Amino acid sequence: MEKKKKALEILLRKNIELYEQSRIRKEKLKARSGKGNVIRRRKGDPDKRIVFKLNRS
């Protein structure tokens, strides 16, 4: 019974770690306003990269 309990705890910890890693990865991939580069896409046209120079004082 103890072995089964420990195995389940280890599995649960591993699943929680994987969930946290995927959540962090998704947050990093989110588009954020105020970034320096923007890619504009229109159907049939090539992508345009627009670079903004941010004023940071």
C-alpha positions as CSV (number, residue, x, y, z in Angstrom):
1,M,0.0,0.0,0.0
2,E,2.8,2.4,0.8
3,K,4.6,1.7,-2.5
4,K,1.4,2.5,-4.4
5,K,0.9,5.7,-2.4
6,K,4.5,6.8,-3.1
7,A,4.2,6.0,-6.8
8,L,1.0,8.1,-7.0
9,E,2.7,11.0,-5.2
10,I,5.7,10.9,-7.6
11,L,3.3,10.7,-10.6
12,L,1.3,13.7,-9.3
13,R,4.4,15.8,-8.7
14,K,5.6,15.0,-12.2
15,N,2.3,16.0,-13.7
16,I,2.2,19.2,-11.7
17,E,5.7,20.1,-13.0
18,L,4.7,19.4,-16.6
19,Y,1.6,21.6,-16.2
20,E,3.7,24.5,-14.8
21,Q,6.2,24.2,-17.6
22,S,3.5,24.2,-20.3
23,R,1.8,27.2,-18.6
24,I,5.1,29.2,-18.5
25,R,5.8,28.3,-22.2
26,K,2.3,29.5,-23.2
27,E,2.8,32.8,-21.3
28,K,6.0,33.4,-23.1
29,L,4.4,32.8,-26.5
30,K,1.5,35.3,-25.8
31,A,1.6,38.5,-27.9
32,R,2.3,41.4,-25.7
33,S,1.7,45.0,-26.6
34,G,4.7,47.4,-26.3
35,K,7.1,44.9,-28.1
36,G,9.6,46.3,-30.5
37,N,8.7,44.2,-33.6
38,V,5.3,43.6,-35.2
39,I,4.6,41.3,-38.2
40,R,1.8,42.4,-40.4
41,R,0.1,39.7,-42.5
42,R,-2.4,40.1,-45.3
43,K,-3.7,37.3,-47.5
44,G,-1.6,37.1,-50.7
45,D,1.0,39.6,-49.6
46,P,4.4,38.8,-48.1
47,D,4.9,39.4,-44.4
48,K,6.0,42.8,-43.3
49,R,8.1,43.3,-40.2
50,I,7.5,46.7,-38.6
51,V,10.1,47.8,-36.0
52,F,9.1,50.3,-33.4
53,K,11.7,52.2,-31.4
54,L,10.3,52.5,-27.9
55,N,10.9,55.6,-25.8
56,R,12.1,54.4,-22.5
57,S,13.3,57.1,-20.1
